[in-house]
């Protein structure tokens, strides 16, 4: 995590810095360079500020996080941090994973879909900003049989990219991470374990797997 980028522009040329593929041809940000550039241009034209958080570009309004742009293995994701409050007349917003509660994502796998959904994306960005400025409250989280330590849940709620990657793992791999996180008695240790595991989660591999 020490190489995690701090300048959002660096993400588009080198990647996030959270895994050994940073600044290599195999980096997901490099493989998806054209869709990322197209989406970045659209998002920046709406007036949002661009920052780097969690190693990915985060777009903010008046200091509040609105959305995240990131490349995963098979797609590019625009994640709305309070997507559960948004209307979706075109029915294009998706949960990052089956247990996701708050965030919603727009997924892009080619340039054609970006062209088709450009105006829809702009509408969603405007609505997301309005929701944040209005101070609307998020709905309470429903009870779950899956015990997720709050240190990790806060990461899932704040980063649709990590949420999507985690819930794309096999149930066994998900359980392995959750048991490992929950096994630490102190919050600071749980947070440290979560932080160290994020690169593996984003790369779609389990706790005891190795990077390719």
C-alpha positions as CSV (number, residue, x, y, z in Angstrom):
1,X,0.0,0.0,0.0
2,X,3.0,2.3,0.4
3,X,3.1,2.9,-3.4
4,X,-0.6,4.0,-3.6
5,X,-0.9,7.0,-5.8
6,X,-1.6,10.4,-4.4
7,X,-2.1,12.3,-7.6
8,X,-5.3,11.3,-9.5
9,X,-3.7,11.9,-12.9
10,X,-1.1,9.3,-12.1
11,X,-3.8,6.6,-11.9
12,X,-4.5,7.0,-15.6
13,X,-0.8,6.6,-16.6
14,X,0.5,4.2,-14.0
15,X,-2.3,2.7,-12.1
16,X,-3.3,2.7,-8.4
17,X,-0.1,1.5,-6.8
18,X,-1.8,-1.1,-4.7
19,X,-0.5,-4.2,-6.3
20,X,2.7,-5.5,-8.0
21,X,1.2,-4.7,-11.4
22,X,1.6,-1.0,-10.8
23,X,3.1,0.9,-13.8
24,X,3.4,-2.3,-15.9
25,X,1.6,-3.2,-19.1
26,X,-0.6,-5.7,-17.1
27,X,-2.0,-2.9,-14.9
28,X,-5.8,-2.8,-15.2
29,X,-5.8,1.0,-15.5
30,X,-3.4,0.7,-18.5
31,X,-5.5,-2.1,-20.1
32,X,-8.6,0.1,-19.9
33,X,-6.9,3.4,-20.7
34,X,-9.3,4.5,-23.5
35,X,-12.6,3.9,-21.6
36,X,-11.1,5.5,-18.5
37,X,-10.0,8.6,-20.4
38,X,-13.4,8.9,-22.0
39,X,-15.3,8.6,-18.7
40,X,-12.8,10.9,-17.0
41,X,-13.5,13.6,-19.6
42,X,-17.3,13.3,-19.1
43,X,-17.1,13.4,-15.3
44,X,-14.7,16.3,-15.1
45,X,-16.9,18.3,-17.5
46,X,-19.7,18.2,-14.8
47,X,-17.6,20.4,-12.5
48,X,-16.7,17.8,-9.9
49,X,-13.3,18.0,-8.3
50,X,-10.9,15.1,-8.9
51,X,-8.9,13.6,-6.0
52,X,-7.0,10.4,-5.3
53,X,-8.4,8.3,-2.5
54,X,-7.8,4.6,-1.9
55,X,-5.5,4.7,-4.9
56,X,-8.2,5.6,-7.4
57,X,-9.8,8.8,-8.7
58,X,-12.6,10.0,-6.5
59,X,-14.8,12.9,-7.6
60,X,-16.1,15.3,-5.0
61,X,-18.4,18.2,-4.6
62,X,-17.7,20.7,-1.8
63,X,-15.4,18.2,-0.2
64,X,-18.0,15.4,-0.2
65,X,-17.3,12.1,-2.1
66,X,-19.8,11.7,-5.0
67,X,-18.4,8.9,-7.2
68,X,-15.4,6.7,-7.9
69,X,-13.9,5.8,-11.3
70,X,-11.8,2.6,-11.4
71,X,-10.8,-0.2,-13.6
72,X,-11.4,-3.8,-12.6
73,X,-10.3,-6.9,-14.3
74,X,-13.1,-7.1,-16.9
75,X,-14.7,-3.7,-16.9
76,X,-14.5,0.0,-15.9
77,X,-16.8,1.1,-13.0
78,X,-18.3,4.4,-12.1
79,X,-19.5,3.9,-8.6
80,X,-21.9,6.3,-6.8
81,X,-21.3,6.3,-3.1
82,X,-25.0,6.9,-2.2
83,X,-26.5,5.2,-5.2
84,X,-29.2,3.5,-3.2
85,X,-30.9,7.0,-3.0
86,X,-30.8,7.6,-6.7
87,X,-33.6,7.1,-9.2
88,X,-32.7,4.9,-12.2
89,X,-35.3,5.3,-15.0
90,X,-33.0,3.7,-17.5
91,X,-32.3,0.8,-15.1
92,X,-28.6,0.8,-15.7
93,X,-27.4,1.1,-12.1
94,X,-26.3,-2.1,-10.4
95,X,-25.2,-3.3,-7.0
96,X,-21.5,-4.0,-6.9
97,X,-22.3,-7.3,-5.2
98,X,-25.3,-9.2,-3.8
99,X,-24.7,-7.9,-0.3
100,X,-24.1,-4.3,-1.3
101,X,-26.4,-1.9,0.4
102,X,-25.5,1.7,-0.3
103,X,-23.4,2.0,-3.4
104,X,-24.5,1.5,-7.0
105,X,-22.3,1.3,-10.1
106,X,-22.4,1.9,-13.9
107,X,-20.3,-0.8,-15.6
108,X,-18.6,-0.2,-19.0
109,X,-16.9,-2.9,-21.1
110,X,-16.5,-1.0,-24.3
111,X,-16.5,2.5,-25.8
112,X,-19.9,2.0,-27.5
113,X,-21.6,1.7,-24.1
114,X,-20.0,4.9,-23.0
115,X,-21.3,6.8,-26.0
116,X,-24.8,5.3,-25.5
117,X,-24.9,6.2,-21.8
118,X,-23.1,9.5,-21.8
119,X,-26.3,11.6,-21.2
120,X,-27.6,9.1,-18.7
121,X,-24.3,9.3,-16.8
122,X,-24.5,13.1,-16.7
123,X,-28.0,12.9,-15.4
124,X,-26.9,10.5,-12.6
125,X,-24.0,12.7,-11.7
126,X,-26.3,15.7,-11.4
127,X,-28.7,13.7,-9.2
128,X,-25.9,12.4,-7.0
129,X,-24.7,15.9,-6.4
130,X,-28.2,17.1,-5.5
131,X,-28.7,14.2,-3.1
132,X,-25.4,15.0,-1.3
133,X,-26.2,18.7,-1.1
134,X,-29.7,18.0,0.2
135,X,-28.4,16.0,3.2
136,X,-30.8,13.1,2.6
137,X,-30.2,10.2,5.0
138,X,-29.2,6.7,3.9
139,X,-31.7,3.9,4.8
140,X,-30.7,1.6,7.6
141,X,-28.7,-1.4,6.7
142,X,-30.8,-4.6,6.7
143,X,-29.6,-7.4,9.0
144,X,-27.3,-9.9,7.4
145,X,-26.2,-13.4,8.2
146,X,-22.7,-12.5,7.0
147,X,-20.6,-11.0,9.8
148,X,-18.6,-8.1,8.3
149,X,-16.3,-6.3,10.7
150,X,-17.1,-2.6,10.7
151,X,-13.6,-1.6,9.7
152,X,-14.1,-3.6,6.5
153,X,-17.7,-2.6,6.0
154,X,-16.7,1.1,6.0
155,X,-14.2,0.3,3.2
156,X,-16.9,-1.5,1.2
157,X,-19.4,1.3,1.7
158,X,-16.8,3.9,0.7
159,X,-15.3,2.3,-2.4
160,X,-17.6,0.6,-4.9
161,X,-14.5,-0.8,-6.7
162,X,-13.4,-2.8,-3.6
163,X,-17.0,-3.8,-2.9
164,X,-17.4,-5.1,-6.4
165,X,-14.1,-7.0,-6.2
166,X,-14.9,-8.6,-2.9
167,X,-18.3,-9.8,-3.7
168,X,-17.0,-11.2,-7.0
169,X,-14.8,-13.6,-5.0
170,X,-16.0,-17.2,-4.3
171,X,-17.9,-17.6,-1.0
172,X,-15.0,-19.5,0.4
173,X,-12.6,-16.7,-0.4
174,X,-15.0,-14.1,1.1
175,X,-15.3,-16.2,4.3
176,X,-11.5,-16.5,4.5
177,X,-11.0,-12.7,4.5
178,X,-13.9,-12.1,7.0
179,X,-12.6,-14.7,9.5
180,X,-9.1,-13.2,9.2
181,X,-10.3,-9.6,9.8
182,X,-12.6,-10.6,12.6
183,X,-9.9,-12.6,14.3
184,X,-8.1,-9.5,15.4
185,X,-9.1,-8.3,18.9
186,X,-8.3,-4.6,18.4
187,X,-9.8,-2.3,15.8
188,X,-6.4,-0.9,14.8
189,X,-5.3,-4.4,14.0
190,X,-8.4,-5.2,12.0
191,X,-7.9,-2.0,10.1
192,X,-4.3,-2.9,9.4
193,X,-5.3,-6.4,8.1
194,X,-8.0,-4.9,5.8
195,X,-5.6,-2.4,4.4
196,X,-2.9,-5.0,3.7
197,X,-5.5,-7.3,2.0
198,X,-7.1,-4.7,-0.3
199,X,-4.6,-5.3,-3.2
200,X,-5.3,-9.0,-3.2
201,X,-9.1,-8.4,-3.1
202,X,-8.9,-5.9,-6.0
203,X,-6.9,-8.5,-8.0
204,X,-9.6,-11.1,-7.5
205,X,-7.5,-13.6,-5.4
206,X,-8.0,-15.2,-2.0
207,X,-6.2,-14.5,1.3
208,X,-3.7,-17.3,0.8
209,X,-3.4,-17.1,-3.0
210,X,-0.4,-15.4,-4.7
211,X,-0.4,-12.7,-7.3
212,X,0.3,-14.0,-10.8
